[in-house]
Amino acid sequence: MERTNGIRRGFSMARSADVAARELHQLLHQPAAALVAFFCSPLFDLDALASAIVREFGDTIVVGCTTAGEITPLGYSEGSISGFSLSSAECCAVARLIPDISSLKIPAGAAATEALIAALAERGGAADPSDTFALLLIDGMCTTEELVLSALYRRLAPVPLIGGSAGDDMRLEHTHVYFGGRFHRDAAILSLVKTRRRFGAFRLQHFTGSDIRMVVTGADPRQRVVTEINAVPAGPEYARIVGLSYDALTPMMFAEHPVMVRVGGDYYVRSIQKLNPDHSLTFFCAIDEGVVLTLGRHENMIENLGKFFADMRQELGEPLLVIGFDCILRSLEAETRQVKHIAGRILAENNVIGFSTYGEQFAGMHVNHTFTGVFIGAGFNAGD
């Protein structure tokens, strides 16, 4: 819908994969596009959508994934496809598929990152943190985000990395990333973007730590399952601590009452994905025995979001594009508090394109209940 400055944004509500891809192409097409990214509802016929994307965008580098809701030029949406394109006049971009992430080894991840950095150098220069950022799209049901980040970021740092874990509308079954003309499972897509524009990578949450703590005393780290908290069954104990009945433990309630861990003096959210029949809790992030969890304390989500964008505009000016990865639990919380339309309007006013995720990445951290992304301003880097 935006057709200036070599940056295009757009979306389609069409149910047909062919029509949706055609409408998205009409809005995102520009000569010599360097990168196209899209975020789509899992309700599409993914094979048909992949074929239509190839037909419409040809040899352009296209990356994408399925979602738990889309962020479009009009705000939050469901059942749609949303995306952006960057011209070669705006940036130099390269991307790479990283397959088999459930069994990824650190050296293999580092080698993939090295190859991508070399490819960027061949096209446009060194991966410099002053003008380069990395985007990561990853299978949201792989449960290996922390390992993948560890493998990639040790070579990327200090280049900022942000990303999101693909979703499937809270069915919690299968999520997909797109690259090379088809959708993939058990895979990640890493992209490097060297831009002429001033930008800022960010991490935003509206929770702080409280004085209410609990200890994980039983866990299956590989499955991200907590069986015991404070030496009793996890589900009932969590319900007791937050003052809820056991039967009230729904995704909406988990969104309202997240837990946090403290790392290096900062608090990070570790969100609960679901309650299991055996009274255990499955998390969206890595968890292990001995971890001390702190019950999160709310700040006002709308005030927090509005202040963030006001501060970013003060620093970087009018946003031409904000690539945003917004936790599905933030969307659920906004819905519960009946402020989702307000949050969506703020996102639209700031040109956010992205999706509701099953986890967010920032630098070397995999986080939850967080909004991460890249704010691209109208100004140019020094020397451009």
C-alpha positions as CSV (number, residue, x, y, z in Angstrom):
1,M,0.0,0.0,0.0
2,E,3.0,2.3,0.4
3,R,4.8,3.1,-2.9
4,T,7.6,5.4,-2.1
5,N,11.3,5.2,-1.1
6,G,11.8,1.7,-2.5
7,I,9.8,0.2,0.4
8,R,6.5,-1.4,-0.3
9,R,3.9,-2.7,2.2
10,G,0.8,-4.6,1.4
11,F,-1.6,-7.4,2.2
12,S,-4.5,-9.5,0.9
13,M,-7.6,-10.9,2.5
14,A,-8.3,-13.2,-0.5
15,R,-9.0,-16.8,0.5
16,S,-7.7,-18.2,-2.8
17,A,-3.9,-18.7,-2.8
18,D,-3.6,-17.6,-6.4
19,V,-5.6,-14.4,-5.8
20,A,-3.8,-13.6,-2.6
21,A,-0.4,-14.0,-4.2
22,R,-1.4,-11.9,-7.2
23,E,-2.8,-9.1,-5.0
24,L,0.3,-9.1,-2.8
25,H,2.5,-9.0,-5.8
26,Q,0.6,-6.0,-7.2
27,L,1.3,-4.1,-4.0
28,L,4.9,-5.2,-3.4
29,H,6.3,-5.4,-6.9
30,Q,9.1,-3.0,-7.8
31,P,12.0,-3.1,-10.2
32,A,15.1,-4.9,-8.9
33,A,13.5,-5.9,-5.6
34,A,16.3,-7.1,-3.2
35,L,14.0,-8.9,-0.7
36,V,10.4,-9.8,-0.3
37,A,9.0,-11.1,3.0
38,F,5.5,-12.4,3.7
39,F,3.6,-13.7,6.7
40,C,0.5,-15.9,5.9
41,S,-2.3,-17.6,7.7
42,P,-2.0,-21.4,7.9
43,L,-5.5,-21.6,6.5
44,F,-4.0,-21.2,3.0
45,D,-3.3,-24.3,0.8
46,L,0.4,-23.9,1.4
47,D,1.5,-25.9,-1.7
48,A,-0.8,-23.8,-3.9
49,L,0.5,-20.6,-2.2
50,A,4.1,-21.6,-2.7
51,S,3.5,-22.2,-6.4
52,A,1.7,-18.9,-6.8
53,I,4.5,-17.0,-5.0
54,V,7.0,-18.4,-7.4
55,R,4.8,-17.6,-10.4
56,E,4.3,-14.0,-9.2
57,F,7.8,-13.1,-7.8
58,G,10.0,-15.2,-10.0
59,D,13.7,-15.1,-9.1
60,T,13.4,-12.5,-6.3
61,I,14.6,-13.6,-2.9
62,V,11.4,-14.3,-1.0
63,V,11.2,-15.5,2.6
64,G,8.1,-16.1,4.7
65,C,6.3,-18.2,7.3
66,T,2.9,-19.2,8.7
67,T,1.5,-17.2,11.6
68,A,-0.8,-17.1,14.6
69,G,-2.2,-13.9,13.1
70,E,-0.9,-11.2,10.7
71,I,0.1,-7.6,11.2
72,T,-1.0,-5.7,8.1
73,P,-1.0,-2.0,7.0
74,L,-4.4,-1.9,8.7
75,G,-3.3,-3.5,12.0
76,Y,-4.0,-7.0,13.3
77,S,-5.6,-9.4,10.9
78,E,-6.4,-13.1,10.6
79,G,-6.8,-15.3,7.6
80,S,-4.7,-13.0,5.4
81,I,-1.2,-12.6,3.9
82,S,0.9,-9.5,4.7
83,G,4.3,-8.5,3.5
84,F,6.9,-6.0,2.4
85,S,9.5,-5.5,-0.2
86,L,12.8,-3.7,-0.3
87,S,14.4,-2.4,-3.5
88,S,18.1,-2.9,-4.4
89,A,18.4,0.9,-4.2
90,E,17.5,0.6,-0.5
91,C,19.5,-2.4,0.6
92,C,21.6,-5.4,-0.3
93,A,20.1,-8.7,1.0
94,V,20.9,-12.4,1.1
95,A,19.1,-15.3,2.7
96,R,19.7,-18.9,3.4
97,L,17.7,-22.0,4.4
98,I,19.0,-23.8,7.5
99,P,17.4,-27.3,7.5
100,D,17.1,-30.0,10.1
101,I,17.3,-27.7,13.0
102,S,16.0,-30.3,15.4
103,S,19.5,-31.9,15.1
104,L,21.5,-28.8,14.3
105,K,25.1,-28.8,15.6
106,I,26.9,-25.6,16.6
107,P,29.6,-25.9,13.9
108,A,27.0,-26.4,11.2
109,G,25.1,-23.3,12.3
110,A,28.3,-21.3,12.4
111,A,29.2,-22.5,9.0
112,A,25.8,-21.5,7.5
113,T,26.2,-18.0,9.0
114,E,29.8,-17.7,7.6
115,A,28.5,-18.6,4.2
116,L,25.7,-16.0,4.4
117,I,28.2,-13.3,5.5
118,A,30.4,-14.2,2.6
119,A,27.5,-14.0,0.2
120,L,26.7,-10.5,1.5
121,A,30.3,-9.5,1.0
122,E,30.2,-10.6,-2.6
123,R,27.1,-8.5,-3.2
124,G,27.5,-5.4,-1.2
125,G,30.1,-5.3,1.5
126,A,30.8,-6.4,5.0
127,A,28.2,-7.2,7.6
128,D,28.6,-4.2,9.8
129,P,26.4,-3.6,12.8
130,S,26.0,0.1,11.9
131,D,24.2,-0.7,8.7
132,T,23.3,-4.4,8.7
133,F,20.7,-6.5,10.6
134,A,19.7,-10.1,10.5
135,L,16.2,-11.5,10.3
136,L,15.4,-15.0,11.5
137,L,12.2,-17.0,10.7
138,I,12.0,-20.3,12.4
139,D,9.7,-23.3,12.8
140,G,7.7,-22.5,15.9
141,M,7.2,-26.1,16.9
142,C,10.8,-27.1,16.7
143,T,11.6,-26.4,20.4
144,T,15.2,-25.7,19.4
145,E,15.3,-21.9,19.0
146,E,17.8,-21.5,21.8
147,L,20.2,-23.9,20.2
148,V,19.8,-22.3,16.7
149,L,20.4,-18.9,18.1
150,S,23.5,-20.0,20.0
151,A,24.9,-21.5,16.7
152,L,24.1,-18.4,14.6
153,Y,24.6,-15.5,16.9
154,R,28.1,-16.3,18.1
155,R,29.3,-15.5,14.5
156,L,26.8,-12.7,13.8
157,A,27.4,-10.6,16.9
158,P,27.4,-7.7,17.2
159,V,25.2,-7.5,14.1
160,P,21.7,-7.1,15.5
161,L,19.4,-10.1,15.0
162,I,15.7,-10.1,15.5
163,G,13.1,-12.7,14.5
164,G,10.0,-14.7,15.1
165,S,8.9,-18.3,15.5
166,A,6.2,-19.3,13.0
167,G,2.7,-20.1,14.2
168,D,-0.4,-22.1,13.2
169,D,-3.3,-20.1,14.8
170,M,-2.8,-21.8,18.2
171,R,-3.4,-25.3,16.9
172,L,0.1,-26.1,18.1
173,E,0.6,-28.8,15.5
174,H,2.7,-27.8,12.5
175,T,4.4,-24.5,11.5
176,H,6.2,-23.7,8.3
177,V,8.8,-21.3,6.9
178,Y,9.1,-20.5,3.2
179,F,12.2,-20.3,1.1
180,G,13.3,-21.4,-2.4
181,G,9.8,-21.9,-3.7
182,R,8.3,-24.1,-1.0
183,F,7.3,-24.3,2.6
184,H,9.6,-26.2,5.0
185,R,9.2,-27.7,8.5
186,D,12.1,-28.3,10.9
187,A,13.9,-25.4,9.3
188,A,14.9,-21.7,9.8
189,I,15.5,-18.9,7.3
190,L,18.3,-16.4,8.1
191,S,18.5,-13.2,6.1
192,L,21.1,-10.4,6.2
193,V,20.0,-6.9,5.2
194,K,22.6,-4.2,4.6
195,T,20.5,-1.0,4.4
196,R,21.1,2.7,3.5
197,R,18.5,3.8,6.0
198,R,19.0,4.5,9.7
199,F,17.4,1.7,11.8
200,G,17.1,0.4,15.3
201,A,16.6,-3.2,16.5
202,F,14.3,-3.3,19.5
203,R,12.8,-5.5,22.3
204,L,9.7,-4.4,24.1
205,Q,7.8,-6.0,26.9
206,H,5.2,-4.5,29.3
207,F,6.1,-6.7,32.4
208,T,8.5,-6.2,35.2
209,G,9.5,-8.6,38.0
210,S,7.4,-8.9,41.2
211,D,8.3,-10.3,44.6
212,I,6.3,-13.5,44.0
213,R,8.6,-16.4,43.1
214,M,8.4,-20.1,42.4
215,V,11.0,-22.8,41.8
216,V,10.9,-25.4,39.0
217,T,11.5,-28.7,40.8
218,G,10.6,-31.1,38.0
219,A,11.0,-30.7,34.2
220,D,11.6,-32.3,30.8
221,P,13.9,-29.6,29.2
222,R,13.8,-31.2,25.8
223,Q,10.0,-31.0,25.6
224,R,9.9,-27.7,27.5
225,V,7.6,-29.3,30.0
226,V,7.5,-28.4,33.8
227,T,6.1,-31.2,35.9
228,E,6.6,-29.7,39.3
229,I,6.7,-26.3,40.9
230,N,7.7,-26.0,44.5
231,A,7.8,-29.8,44.7
232,V,4.1,-30.2,43.8
233,P,2.3,-30.7,40.5
234,A,3.0,-27.7,38.3
235,G,-0.5,-26.8,37.0
236,P,-2.3,-26.7,40.4
237,E,0.6,-24.9,42.0
238,Y,0.7,-22.2,39.3
239,A,-3.0,-21.7,39.6
240,R,-2.7,-21.4,43.4
241,I,0.1,-18.8,43.1
242,V,-1.8,-16.6,40.7
243,G,-5.1,-16.9,42.5
244,L,-7.0,-18.9,39.9
245,S,-9.0,-22.1,39.9
246,Y,-7.3,-25.0,38.1
247,D,-10.1,-25.1,35.6
248,A,-9.4,-21.5,34.6
249,L,-6.0,-22.2,33.2
250,T,-6.5,-21.3,29.5
251,P,-4.2,-19.6,27.0
252,M,-5.9,-16.3,27.8
253,M,-5.1,-16.7,31.5
254,F,-1.5,-17.7,30.7
255,A,-1.3,-14.5,28.7
256,E,-2.6,-12.5,31.7
257,H,-0.2,-14.1,34.2
258,P,3.2,-14.8,32.6
259,V,6.3,-15.8,34.6
260,M,9.8,-14.3,34.1
261,V,13.4,-15.2,34.6
262,R,16.2,-12.9,35.5
263,V,19.3,-13.0,33.2
264,G,22.1,-10.5,33.7
265,G,20.0,-8.1,35.7
266,D,17.1,-8.0,33.2
267,Y,13.8,-9.8,33.4
268,Y,12.7,-11.9,30.4
269,V,9.3,-13.5,30.0
270,R,9.0,-17.3,29.9
271,S,5.4,-17.9,28.7
272,I,3.3,-21.0,29.3
273,Q,1.9,-22.5,26.2
274,K,-0.6,-25.0,27.5
275,L,-1.8,-27.1,30.4
276,N,-1.4,-30.8,29.9
277,P,-3.7,-33.7,31.1
278,D,-1.1,-34.9,33.6
279,H,-1.2,-31.4,35.3
280,S,2.2,-30.4,33.8
281,L,2.8,-27.1,31.9
282,T,4.3,-26.8,28.5
283,F,6.3,-23.6,27.9
284,F,7.1,-21.6,24.7
285,C,10.8,-21.2,25.9
286,A,13.6,-23.3,27.3
287,I,13.0,-24.4,30.9
288,D,14.9,-26.6,33.4
289,E,14.9,-27.8,36.9
290,G,16.2,-25.3,39.5
291,V,15.1,-22.3,37.5
292,V,13.6,-19.6,39.7
293,L,10.5,-18.1,38.1
294,T,9.1,-14.7,39.0
295,L,5.4,-13.8,38.5
296,G,5.3,-10.9,36.0
297,R,3.8,-7.5,37.0
298,H,1.8,-5.6,34.4
299,E,2.4,-2.2,32.9
300,N,-0.3,-0.7,30.7
301,M,0.2,-2.3,27.3
302,I,-1.2,0.6,25.3
303,E,0.7,3.2,27.2
304,N,3.9,1.1,26.9
305,L,3.4,0.6,23.1
306,G,2.6,4.3,22.5
307,K,5.6,5.5,24.5
308,F,7.9,3.1,22.7
309,F,6.9,4.4,19.2
310,A,7.1,8.0,20.4
311,D,10.6,7.4,21.6
312,M,11.7,5.6,18.4
313,R,10.3,8.4,16.3
314,Q,12.2,10.9,18.4
315,E,15.4,9.0,17.7
316,L,15.0,7.8,14.1
317,G,12.2,10.0,12.7
318,E,9.1,8.8,10.7
319,P,9.1,5.0,10.2
320,L,9.1,3.9,6.6
321,L,8.8,0.3,7.8
322,V,8.8,-1.5,11.1
323,I,9.3,-5.3,10.7
324,G,7.5,-6.6,13.8
325,F,7.4,-10.0,15.6
326,D,4.7,-9.8,18.2
327,C,4.0,-12.7,20.6
328,I,0.6,-14.3,20.2
329,L,0.2,-13.9,24.0
330,R,0.3,-10.1,23.6
331,S,-2.5,-10.4,21.0
332,L,-4.5,-12.6,23.3
333,E,-4.0,-10.3,26.3
334,A,-5.0,-7.3,24.2
335,E,-8.1,-9.2,23.2
336,T,-9.0,-10.1,26.8
337,R,-8.5,-6.5,27.9
338,Q,-10.5,-5.3,24.9
339,V,-7.8,-3.0,23.6
340,K,-6.7,-5.0,20.6
341,H,-8.2,-2.5,18.2
342,I,-6.2,0.3,19.8
343,A,-3.0,-1.7,19.7
344,G,-3.6,-2.5,16.1
345,R,-4.2,1.1,15.2
346,I,-0.9,2.1,16.8
347,L,0.9,-0.6,14.8
348,A,-0.8,0.6,11.6
349,E,0.1,4.2,12.3
350,N,3.8,3.2,12.6
351,N,3.9,1.1,9.4
352,V,4.4,-2.2,11.1
353,I,4.4,-5.4,9.0
354,G,4.8,-8.7,10.7
355,F,3.0,-11.4,12.6
356,S,1.8,-12.9,15.9
357,T,4.5,-15.4,16.9
358,Y,5.2,-18.5,19.0
359,G,8.3,-16.9,20.3
360,E,10.6,-13.9,19.5
361,Q,14.3,-13.6,19.0
362,F,16.5,-10.7,20.0
363,A,20.3,-10.9,19.7
364,G,21.1,-14.3,21.2
365,M,17.9,-14.6,23.3
366,H,14.7,-16.5,22.6
367,V,11.9,-14.7,24.5
368,N,8.1,-14.7,24.9
369,H,5.4,-12.2,25.5
370,T,7.6,-9.7,23.8
371,F,7.5,-7.4,20.7
372,T,10.8,-7.5,18.8
373,G,11.7,-6.0,15.4
374,V,13.5,-3.4,13.3
375,F,12.4,0.2,13.0
376,I,13.6,1.6,9.7
377,G,13.5,5.4,9.6
378,A,13.5,7.9,6.7
379,G,17.0,9.1,7.3
380,F,20.2,7.8,5.8
381,N,23.3,6.3,7.3
382,A,26.4,8.4,7.3
383,G,28.0,8.4,3.9
384,D,24.7,7.7,2.0
